[in-house]
Amino acid sequence: MVNHPTSLLKPLRRLYSICGYLAGACILAMQLVILIQIVMRWGGASFGGATSIAGYLMGTATFFALAYTFDKKGHIRVELLLESSGRLRPFLESFSLLAAVAIAAFITWHGYDSAYWAYTYGDKSSGQDATPLWIPQALISTGALVFTICLVDYFCRSLVNLFKPLRWGAGAKPVRSH
């Protein structure tokens, strides 16, 4: 991996870690909501909207965990094509990261667009909780934004690794960025 200036790498790694902790907090909150719902049902009461709230927390946890998991190399990757590509591997890795950036940016853009229109029109969930939909949409989109930033970070690292042999001579080999 390329040595980044610590002034840039440390804040990014910290951001990814914070998102990982937020994802964990969302999962704990989801478990608490489900536990409260179970206890209330035993007592004959109802917790309206618990299922919706748990779903919002699950979606938020999923998107906040993406950047943290990617940074920790926890995502499953299909290596068959990359391993058989030989010298093309650095190019294929850069291309796949660029494609991932485009997809994540598309999801982020449309997520925030959806949240904006939900806020503008005052959209609320159809459940008993009547949650303003822009809140979970904005949280999920924020997780997607951090994942997009993470992918751009790794794409830039892959470009540096791709052109490393050009800087340090013909004998140098590119280092895998991820």
Beta strands, then each sheet from edge to edge (+ up, - down):
end
